[in-house]
Amino acid sequence: MCLRSAVAIALISLAAVASAEIYRWTDANGKVHFGDRPPPQVEKETVEVEPTPVWRGFDIRLTYSDAFSQTLPSDDSVALLDGERIEQDVNRVYRFFDQILFVDFYRKVPVSIHVLANQREYRQYLASQVKGSVPPSLGVYLHDRHQIVVYLHPSRYGGVESTYRTIKHETSHAILASIAQRMPAWLNEGLAEQMEMLEYDDQQRFVIHQHGSNRQQILAQRQLMPVREFVEINNMTWRRQNLDQAVHQAMAGQLVYLSLSKNYGRSFITRLVQEYKRGYRQTAYYLLDEHYIGGGAALNVHWQAWRSQRMTEPSRIVFN
């Protein structure tokens, strides 16, 4: 091993030492050493070692409406939602963007979550905050207020677990709204659908489980538009059609899931996020040929083949 390589390895190893002084010295044979215990009576110099970056979680501000507290029995607590779990979930989403998609958070995005008692109160609250009509939703990120708004979902929508998943979904929207406001709606929603299903396994690796309802919704469709045509839809049209057809979001979720399940597809999604983070203004149509192996035609072939196999595999994606 050459001296330069040995020094590099030594520095990497020493970076893990948090508090001890690190020294550099040369022995009688001219060999350079690094360590925290130099021999006595030897000329040495202190080495400045950059500390290993440590992820620091975001503080979560969780508030409840007055009506929410009034609906609970007097001997119950307002905190039907586990604040500690929400904080872990939200920070897990941030860590995924940071460590898997390589999104540098140059500024903190305020994480404020407001919980309402039921759907009726939720819609009333949104009507007071949003201009125009309020489309049906399970939760929303209000960009102007930097606020995630949800309500306690009834059992027919999945109950409290659905509420937790929605908070993770909207956290993804909060991140993307802060770093890439011109991101295509399909990619924005597709990533948010993945964050709903984001967990850790027993080795603390990121795991995304396939979104079962999205899979069933796509399988129920006899015909879907080609991928290249799908990613070309402008955001306003995409959102309007999604409200009318209620299938665009499922297709976006499954398309992103398929991409993340393959190394080259994961690279493709990462590059898309980075392009829009840098201010790219066009639709993803023009980036397919540049960043996906084989271009848009190949992605469409992979998508159709996966659908023909009923999208059974993989059932989950593990990020090593």
Sequence and secondary structure as in RCSB ss.txt:
>XXXX:A:sequence
MCLRSAVAIALISLAAVASAEIYRWTDANGKVHFGDRPPPQVEKETVEVEPTPVWRGFDIRLTYSDAFSQTLPSD
DSVALLDGERIEQDVNRVYRFFDQILFVDFYRKVPVSIHVLANQREYRQYLASQVKGSVPPSLGVYLHDRHQIVV
YLHPSRYGGVESTYRTIKHETSHAILASIAQRMPAWLNEGLAEQMEMLEYDDQQRFVIHQHGSNRQQILAQRQLM
PVREFVEINNMTWRRQNLDQAVHQAMAGQLVYLSLSKNYGRSFITRLVQEYKRGYRQTAYYLLDEHYIGGGAALN
VHWQAWRSQRMTEPSRIVFN
>XXXX:A:secstr
  HHHHHHHHHHHHTT  SS  EEEE TTS EEEES   TT  EEE              EEEE HHHHHTS TT
S S  S HHHHHHHHHHHHHHHHHTS    SS    EEEEESSHHHHHHHHHHHSSS     SEEEEGGGTEEEE
E   GGGTHHHHHHHHHHHHHHHHHHHHH TT  HHHHHHHHHHHHTEEE TTS EEEE  HHHHHHHHT S   
 HHHHHHS HHHHHHHHHHHS HHHHHHHHHHHHHTSHHHHHHHHHHHHHHHTT  S THHHHHHHSTTHHHHHH
HHHHHHHHTTT S SEEEE 
